[in-house]
Amino acid sequence: MGIRDIFGRKNTIEKLSLRELQGEEIRLRNRLERLKKDINQIEKKKKQLFQEGIGADKLKKKMLAQEIKSLDMEQKLKLKDFTTAQKQYTLIKNLIIVKKYEKELRKTGVWEKLNSVEPEELEQALIKINLDGKEFDEMVEGLNRVFEMEIAEFEESEDQTERELMKAWSQVEAGEADVEDVAEKVVSIDRRLEEDEEL
C-alpha cells in the first residue's frame, strides 16, 4: 500500500485507519533499512574496485572505471528511492500521530482544517514537518503554522540544515576540520533552528 492508496481521491484523513497506517510504517521502515544496506554495499564495492585500480595497467583501470561509474549510477537511483521512501515514512509517522490525537484535535478545531484540505496538499504539508516526539501543544502549533501557508519557512530551515551538514561532512572528509569541532557546529545549527521555531 503506497501513499496514493492511502490518499485515494475520495479518501480523507477521517477514513484513514490507524492500523493500516502502522502497517505501512513498518513496511516503509523495512524498505528504508534495505535501501540503506544496499547503498552501503555499493559504496563498499566502489571502494574495493578503486583499491584494485591502484598500480594496475591502463586497460584494467579503464575497466574498473566503467564498473565504478555503473555502480555510481545504481547508487544514485537507490539514493533517490531512499529519499522518496524517507518522505513517505515522515508522512506516515505524522499521520499516525495526528490519528492518535484525533479527539484532542477535534476539540481545538484543527481536525476540521485537516479534513477540509485536499489530500495532496495535506500530504505535502505533513511531509514538511516533523511531529514525532512533540508535545500536543507544539504539534497543534506546527499544524496550524502549516495551514497558515508558512510552508516555505519549513522548507527553508530544512534546506539550511542540510547545506550546513553537507558542508561539515565535506570539511571533515577533506581533513580541513576536526570531527569534534564540526560536531559542535552541527549541534549549534540544531539549536539555532529550535530558537527560530520558538519565535
C-alpha positions as CSV (number, residue, x, y, z in Angstrom):
1,M,0.0,0.0,0.0
2,G,1.5,3.3,-1.1
3,I,0.8,6.9,-0.4
4,R,-1.6,7.2,-3.3
5,D,-3.6,4.2,-1.9
6,I,-4.0,5.9,1.5
7,F,-4.9,9.2,0.0
8,G,-7.3,8.0,-2.7
9,R,-9.2,10.7,-4.4
10,K,-12.2,10.3,-2.1
11,N,-10.2,9.4,1.0
12,T,-10.0,12.0,3.8
13,I,-7.9,11.8,6.9
14,E,-11.2,10.8,8.6
15,K,-11.3,7.5,6.8
16,L,-7.7,6.5,7.4
17,S,-7.2,3.6,9.7
18,L,-4.6,3.7,12.4
19,R,-3.9,0.0,11.9
20,E,-3.3,0.4,8.2
21,L,-1.0,3.4,8.8
22,Q,1.0,1.4,11.4
23,G,1.4,-1.4,8.9
24,E,2.6,1.0,6.3
25,E,5.0,2.5,8.8
26,I,6.6,-1.0,9.4
27,R,6.8,-1.7,5.6
28,L,8.5,1.7,4.9
29,R,10.9,1.3,7.8
30,N,12.0,-2.1,6.4
31,R,12.3,-0.7,3.0
32,L,14.5,2.2,4.3
33,E,16.7,-0.3,6.1
34,R,17.1,-2.5,2.9
35,L,17.9,0.6,0.8
36,K,20.5,1.8,3.4
37,K,22.1,-1.6,3.3
38,D,22.2,-1.7,-0.5
39,I,23.7,1.8,-0.7
40,N,26.4,0.9,1.8
41,Q,27.2,-2.3,-0.1
42,I,27.5,-0.4,-3.3
43,E,29.8,2.1,-1.6
44,K,32.0,-0.7,-0.3
45,K,32.2,-2.3,-3.7
46,K,33.2,1.0,-5.3
47,K,36.0,1.5,-2.8
48,Q,37.1,-2.1,-3.4
49,L,37.3,-1.5,-7.1
50,F,39.2,1.8,-6.6
51,Q,41.7,-0.1,-4.5
52,E,42.1,-2.7,-7.3
53,G,43.0,0.1,-9.7
54,I,46.0,1.3,-7.7
55,G,49.1,0.3,-9.6
56,A,47.1,-1.6,-12.3
57,D,47.7,-1.1,-16.1
58,K,45.7,1.4,-18.1
59,L,43.3,-1.2,-19.6
60,K,42.4,-2.6,-16.1
61,K,41.9,0.9,-14.8
62,K,39.5,1.7,-17.7
63,M,37.5,-1.4,-17.0
64,L,37.4,-0.6,-13.3
65,A,36.4,3.0,-14.0
66,Q,33.4,1.7,-16.1
67,E,32.4,-0.6,-13.3
68,I,32.6,2.2,-10.7
69,K,30.6,4.5,-13.0
70,S,27.9,1.8,-13.4
71,L,27.8,1.3,-9.6
72,D,27.7,5.1,-9.1
73,M,24.5,5.3,-11.3
74,E,22.9,2.4,-9.4
75,Q,23.8,4.1,-6.1
76,K,22.2,7.4,-7.2
77,L,19.0,5.5,-8.2
78,K,18.9,3.8,-4.8
79,L,19.5,7.1,-3.0
80,K,16.6,8.7,-4.9
81,D,14.5,5.8,-3.9
82,F,15.6,6.2,-0.3
83,T,14.8,9.9,-0.3
84,T,11.3,9.2,-1.6
85,A,10.7,6.4,1.0
86,Q,12.0,8.8,3.7
87,K,9.4,11.4,2.8
88,Q,6.7,8.7,2.7
89,Y,7.9,7.5,6.1
90,T,7.7,11.0,7.6
91,L,4.2,11.4,6.2
92,I,3.0,8.1,7.7
93,K,4.6,8.8,11.1
94,N,2.9,12.3,11.2
95,L,-0.4,10.8,10.1
96,I,-0.2,8.2,12.9
97,I,0.5,11.0,15.4
98,V,-2.4,13.0,14.1
99,K,-4.8,10.0,14.2
100,K,-3.7,9.2,17.8
101,Y,-4.6,12.8,18.8
102,E,-7.8,12.9,16.8
103,K,-10.1,13.5,19.8
104,E,-8.0,16.4,21.1
105,L,-7.6,17.9,17.6
106,R,-11.4,17.9,17.2
107,K,-11.7,19.9,20.4
108,T,-9.2,22.5,19.2
109,G,-10.8,22.8,15.7
110,V,-7.6,21.7,13.9
111,W,-9.2,18.5,12.8
112,E,-11.7,20.3,10.7
113,K,-8.8,22.2,9.0
114,L,-7.1,18.9,8.3
115,N,-10.2,17.3,6.9
116,S,-11.0,20.2,4.6
117,V,-7.6,20.3,3.0
118,E,-7.1,18.5,-0.3
119,P,-5.3,15.1,0.2
120,E,-2.4,16.2,-2.0
121,E,-1.9,19.4,-0.1
122,L,-2.2,17.6,3.3
123,E,0.4,15.1,2.1
124,Q,2.8,17.8,1.1
125,A,2.3,19.7,4.3
126,L,2.8,16.6,6.5
127,I,6.0,15.7,4.7
128,K,7.5,19.1,5.5
129,I,7.0,18.9,9.3
130,N,8.1,16.5,12.0
131,L,5.5,15.9,14.7
132,D,7.4,12.9,16.2
133,G,8.3,13.5,19.9
134,K,6.5,16.8,20.1
135,E,4.1,17.7,22.9
136,F,0.4,18.1,21.9
137,D,0.6,22.0,22.0
138,E,3.7,22.0,19.9
139,M,2.1,19.6,17.4
140,V,-1.1,21.8,17.1
141,E,1.1,24.9,16.7
142,G,3.1,23.1,13.9
143,L,0.0,22.0,12.1
144,N,-1.6,25.5,12.4
145,R,1.6,27.0,11.0
146,V,1.4,24.7,8.0
147,F,-2.1,25.6,7.3
148,E,-1.4,29.3,7.6
149,M,0.7,28.8,4.5
150,E,4.1,29.1,6.2
151,I,5.4,26.0,4.3
152,A,8.2,28.0,2.7
153,E,9.6,28.7,6.2
154,F,9.8,24.9,6.9
155,E,11.5,24.2,3.6
156,E,14.0,27.0,4.1
157,S,15.0,25.7,7.5
158,E,15.4,22.1,6.3
159,D,17.4,23.2,3.3
160,Q,19.7,25.3,5.5
161,T,20.3,22.4,7.9
162,E,21.1,20.0,5.0
163,R,23.5,22.6,3.5
164,E,25.3,23.0,6.8
165,L,25.6,19.3,7.4
166,M,26.9,18.6,3.9
167,K,29.5,21.3,4.3
168,A,30.5,20.0,7.7
169,W,30.9,16.4,6.4
170,S,32.9,17.6,3.5
171,Q,35.3,19.6,5.7
172,V,35.9,16.6,8.0
173,E,36.4,14.3,5.0
174,A,38.9,16.7,3.4
175,G,40.8,16.9,6.7
176,E,40.0,20.7,6.9
177,A,38.2,20.4,10.2
178,D,38.3,18.4,13.4
179,V,35.3,16.0,14.0
180,E,34.7,17.4,17.5
181,D,34.6,21.0,16.3
182,V,32.3,20.2,13.4
183,A,30.0,18.1,15.7
184,E,29.8,21.2,18.0
185,K,28.8,23.3,15.0
186,V,26.1,20.8,14.0
187,V,24.6,21.0,17.5
188,S,24.6,24.8,17.3
189,I,22.8,24.5,13.9
190,D,20.1,22.5,15.7
191,R,19.9,25.0,18.5
192,R,19.6,27.8,16.0
193,L,16.7,26.1,14.3
194,E,15.0,25.4,17.6
195,E,15.3,29.1,18.5
196,D,13.8,30.0,15.1
197,E,10.8,27.7,15.7
198,E,10.2,29.2,19.1
199,L,9.8,32.7,17.6
